Amino acid sequence: MSYAVETKALTRIFNPKRKKEGKSVKALDSVDLSIETGELFGLLGPNGAGKTTLLKILSTLLLPTAGKAYVAGLDVEKDFQEVRRRINMVSGGEISGYGLLTVRENLWMFSQFYGIRSSIAHERIDEMLKLFGMADKKNEKVRTLSTGQRQKMNVIRGFITDPSILFLDEPTLGLDVNASRVIRDYIVEWVRSRKDKTVLLTTHYMAEADQLCDRVAIIDDGRILACDTPENLKRIVRMNRIMKLDVTLLKQKAPFGTLPGVENFSFVDDPDTDITSLRFVISEESAVSEIVSAVIHSGSKIISLQKTEPTLEDVFTKIVGKGFE
């Protein structure tokens, strides 16, 4: 089977220019990874985990120290020119483009690096500027753009060449909610509507990976620690759920601690509001109905109920033994 992206024991070591400057750093440590055509694949990890190094090797900007990497079935070392014709890459927070040129001029210039006919390039540029809410900025100098507008332009640059495989290195880094939403929505639409397209997205935003990606690989210290769908990764953790209820003042609380599936139970009474706040740690989903039934049987009424599920951050913390920050 030919994958959109495949790595075999991929390793990258950065050596200091001089021995006195410090020790060698292993940025990637025997990474084995395969991404199918049509996937929106997420690479999730903290800063310094090896995400950007991996993307630089796959996009032919950096050579591996050992191992192999293939993009669209092509060796990134031997066939780098052919690889470049099939890919594009966008990084969050990058400063690209020429400030003296307009947005439209910059995008057209980048399209010419890929040999796209000007008429087709202009059509794509105008369409995408409209989609990203930047049609009114097309004749503005790039130097006058805000950070969010500049990043939208960078993302458009990645799509106008119509690559087979698009590498996105934290494309929403530092952006506001609205700008991030526009970019995420377009990424999803582009992959879902074009089955021959593939996106490799690196991020340290847990919710972004959970929301967008078909599969996610968790990387830390240059090693892939886990790889699966977000749901399956969260299922692996098998974490207890937390359930919180606010109910009208309860007199008898002890029975709640003995309900099936309840691992732990605590409460706080607020006489001023006549509310009892209950907190349960549950190990079984069936415990939810048991708790609700017990509240109703006690004669109390439920005011609010909240149940939390494991997140990808919980998965990472469980596997690595530390959080992202």
C-alpha positions in Angstrom: 0.0 0.0 0.0 1.2 3.5 -0.9 0.8 6.0 1.8 0.6 9.8 1.5 3.3 10.0 4.2 5.4 7.2 5.6 8.4 7.2 7.9 10.6 4.2 8.9 12.9 4.6 11.9 13.3 8.3 11.1 15.9 9.9 13.3 17.3 13.4 13.4 20.2 14.5 15.6 21.3 18.1 15.9 25.0 18.3 16.7 26.6 21.5 18.2 28.9 23.3 15.8 31.6 23.1 18.4 32.1 20.5 21.1 32.2 23.1 23.8 28.7 24.4 22.8 26.9 21.5 24.4 25.6 18.0 23.8 23.9 16.6 20.7 20.1 16.7 20.7 18.0 13.9 19.3 15.0 15.7 17.9 13.4 12.6 16.3 14.0 9.1 17.7 13.2 6.2 15.3 9.8 7.5 14.3 7.6 5.0 12.4 4.5 6.7 11.0 2.0 6.1 8.2 -0.7 8.5 7.0 -3.2 7.4 4.4 -4.4 9.5 1.4 -7.5 11.5 2.4 -6.7 11.7 6.1 -6.6 14.8 8.2 -3.9 13.6 10.5 -2.8 15.4 13.7 0.6 15.4 15.3 0.0 16.4 18.9 2.8 17.4 21.3 4.3 20.2 23.4 6.9 22.7 22.2 10.2 20.9 21.5 8.6 17.5 21.0 9.8 17.1 17.4 6.8 18.2 15.5 8.4 20.9 13.4 11.5 18.8 12.8 9.4 16.1 11.3 7.5 18.5 9.0 10.8 20.0 7.8 12.1 16.6 6.8 8.8 15.6 5.1 8.8 19.0 3.2 12.5 18.4 2.1 13.8 21.4 4.1 15.9 19.2 6.4 17.7 15.9 5.9 17.3 13.0 8.3 20.2 11.6 10.2 19.0 8.1 9.8 15.9 6.2 8.6 13.6 6.9 5.7 10.8 9.2 4.9 8.4 9.0 1.9 5.9 11.5 0.7 3.4 10.5 -2.0 5.5 7.3 -2.3 8.6 9.4 -3.1 11.9 9.3 -1.1 12.3 12.8 0.3 16.1 12.6 -0.1 16.4 11.1 -3.6 13.2 12.6 -5.1 13.0 15.9 -3.4 12.2 17.9 -6.5 9.2 15.6 -7.3 8.1 15.8 -3.6 8.1 19.6 -3.7 5.7 19.6 -6.7 3.1 17.7 -4.7 3.2 19.5 -1.4 2.9 22.9 0.3 3.6 24.0 3.9 2.3 26.7 6.2 3.6 27.6 9.6 1.9 29.6 12.3 3.4 32.9 13.1 5.7 32.9 10.0 6.6 36.2 8.3 6.2 35.6 4.6 5.6 37.8 1.7 6.9 41.2 0.7 5.6 44.1 2.6 5.7 46.5 -0.4 3.5 44.2 -2.5 -0.2 43.9 -2.1 -1.9 40.7 -0.8 -3.0 39.7 -4.3 0.4 40.4 -5.7 2.1 38.3 -3.0 -0.2 35.3 -3.5 0.2 35.5 -7.3 4.0 35.5 -6.9 3.9 32.4 -4.7 1.7 30.7 -7.2 4.2 31.3 -10.0 6.9 29.3 -8.0 4.7 26.3 -8.8 4.1 27.2 -12.4 0.4 27.8 -12.1 -1.1 29.6 -15.1 -1.9 33.3 -14.1 -5.5 33.1 -15.1 -6.1 30.1 -12.8 -4.0 31.6 -10.0 -6.0 34.9 -10.0 -9.3 32.9 -10.0 -8.2 30.8 -7.0 -6.8 33.9 -5.2 -10.0 35.9 -5.5 -12.2 33.0 -4.5 -10.2 32.2 -1.4 -9.8 35.8 -0.3 -13.6 36.0 -0.4 -14.0 32.8 1.5 -11.6 34.0 4.2 -13.3 37.4 4.5 -10.3 39.3 3.0 -11.7 40.4 -0.4 -11.5 44.0 0.8 -7.8 43.6 1.6 -6.6 42.2 -1.7 -5.1 45.6 -2.8 -3.7 46.4 0.6 0.1 46.3 1.2 1.1 43.2 3.3 2.9 45.4 5.8 -0.4 47.0 6.8 -2.1 43.7 7.7 -2.9 42.6 11.2 -1.4 39.3 12.6 -4.6 37.4 11.9 -5.0 38.8 8.4 -1.4 38.0 7.6 -1.8 34.4 8.8 -5.0 34.0 6.7 -3.0 35.1 3.7 -0.3 32.5 4.6 -2.9 29.8 4.8 -4.4 30.9 1.4 -0.9 30.6 0.0 -0.8 27.0 1.1 -4.0 26.1 -0.7 -3.8 28.1 -4.0 -1.2 25.7 -5.4 -3.7 22.8 -4.9 -1.2 20.5 -3.3 -1.8 16.8 -2.9 -0.4 16.9 0.6 -0.5 20.0 2.8 1.7 20.4 5.9 0.3 22.8 8.5 2.6 23.6 11.4 0.4 25.2 14.1 -1.5 27.3 11.6 -3.7 28.9 14.2 -0.9 29.8 16.7 -1.6 33.1 18.4 -4.8 33.9 16.4 -8.1 35.1 17.8 -11.1 32.8 18.0 -12.8 34.1 14.8 -9.6 33.8 12.6 -8.9 30.3 14.0 -12.4 29.2 13.3 -12.3 30.3 9.6 -9.0 28.5 9.1 -10.2 25.3 10.8 -13.5 25.2 8.9 -11.7 25.5 5.6 -9.1 22.9 6.3 -11.9 20.4 7.2 -13.9 21.3 4.1 -10.9 21.0 1.8 -10.0 17.5 3.0 -13.6 16.1 3.2 -14.5 17.3 -0.3 -11.3 16.1 -2.0 -10.6 12.5 -1.2 -7.2 12.6 -2.9 -6.0 15.3 -0.5 -4.1 14.8 2.7 -3.4 17.2 5.6 -0.7 16.7 8.3 -1.5 19.2 11.1 0.8 19.8 14.0 -0.6 21.5 17.1 -0.3 21.6 20.8 -4.0 22.7 21.1 -5.8 19.7 22.4 -9.3 20.8 21.3 -8.1 21.6 17.8 -6.7 18.1 17.3 -9.8 16.5 18.8 -12.2 18.5 16.7 -10.4 18.2 13.3 -8.4 15.0 13.0 -9.3 11.6 11.8 -6.3 10.2 13.7 -3.8 11.7 16.1 -0.2 10.7 17.0 1.1 11.9 20.3 4.8 12.8 20.2 7.2 13.8 23.0 11.0 13.9 23.1 11.1 12.9 19.5 9.2 9.6 20.0 5.7 8.6 18.9 4.0 7.5 22.1 0.5 6.6 20.7 -1.4 6.8 17.4 -5.2 6.3 16.9 -8.4 8.1 16.5 -9.2 10.7 19.2 -12.0 8.6 20.5 -9.9 5.4 20.7 -7.1 7.3 22.4 -9.5 8.6 25.1 -10.9 5.1 25.5 -7.4 3.7 26.1 -7.0 5.9 29.2 -10.0 4.4 30.9 -10.3 7.4 33.2 -13.0 7.8 35.7 -15.7 10.3 34.9 -16.5 13.2 37.2 -20.2 14.0 37.7 -21.4 17.2 39.5 -24.9 18.0 40.5 -26.6 20.9 42.3 -29.8 19.8 44.0 -32.3 21.3 46.5 -31.0 20.8 50.0 -30.4 17.1 50.8 -30.8 15.8 54.3 -29.5 12.2 53.8 -26.3 12.0 51.9 -24.7 8.8 53.1 -26.5 6.4 50.7 -25.0 8.2 47.7 -21.5 6.9 48.6 -22.7 3.3 48.4 -24.3 3.4 44.9 -22.9 0.9 42.3 -20.2 2.5 40.1 -19.5 5.3 42.5 -15.8 5.4 43.4 -15.8 8.5 45.5 -18.4 11.0 46.7 -18.4 14.4 48.4 -20.9 17.2 49.0 -21.2 20.8 50.1 -24.3 22.3 51.7 -25.2 26.0 51.1 -27.9 26.9 53.6 -28.2 30.4 52.2 -29.5 29.1 48.9 -30.9 25.8 50.1 -28.6 24.0 47.6 -26.5 20.9 48.0 -23.6 20.4 45.6 -22.7 16.8 45.0 -19.5 15.5 43.3 -19.1 11.9 42.2 -16.2 10.0 40.8 -17.8 7.2 38.7 -16.2 4.2 37.1 -19.3 3.0 35.2 -21.8 4.8 32.9 -24.7 3.1 34.6 -23.9 5.0 37.8 -25.4 8.1 36.3 -29.0 6.7 36.3 -28.4 5.3 39.8 -27.5 8.8 41.1 -30.4 10.6 39.4 -32.8 8.0 40.7 -31.4 8.3 44.2 -31.8 12.1 44.1 -35.4 11.9 43.0 -36.2 9.2 45.6 -34.8 11.4 48.3 -37.4 14.0 47.4 -34.9 16.5 46.2 -34.9 18.2 42.8 -32.0 18.4 40.3 -31.0 22.0 39.5 -28.0 21.3 37.3 -26.0 18.3 36.2 -22.5 18.2 34.6 -20.5 15.2 33.5 -17.0 15.4 32.1 -15.3 13.0 29.7 -11.6 12.2 29.2 -9.8 14.7 26.9 -6.7 14.3 24.7 -4.9 16.3 27.4 -5.9 13.6 29.9 -4.5 11.0 27.5 -1.2 12.8 27.1 -0.8 13.3 30.8 -1.6 9.6 31.5 0.9 8.4 28.8 3.7 10.8 29.4 3.2 11.5 33.0 3.1 15.3 32.6 1.0 18.0 31.1 1.7 20.1 28.1 2.8 23.2 29.8 
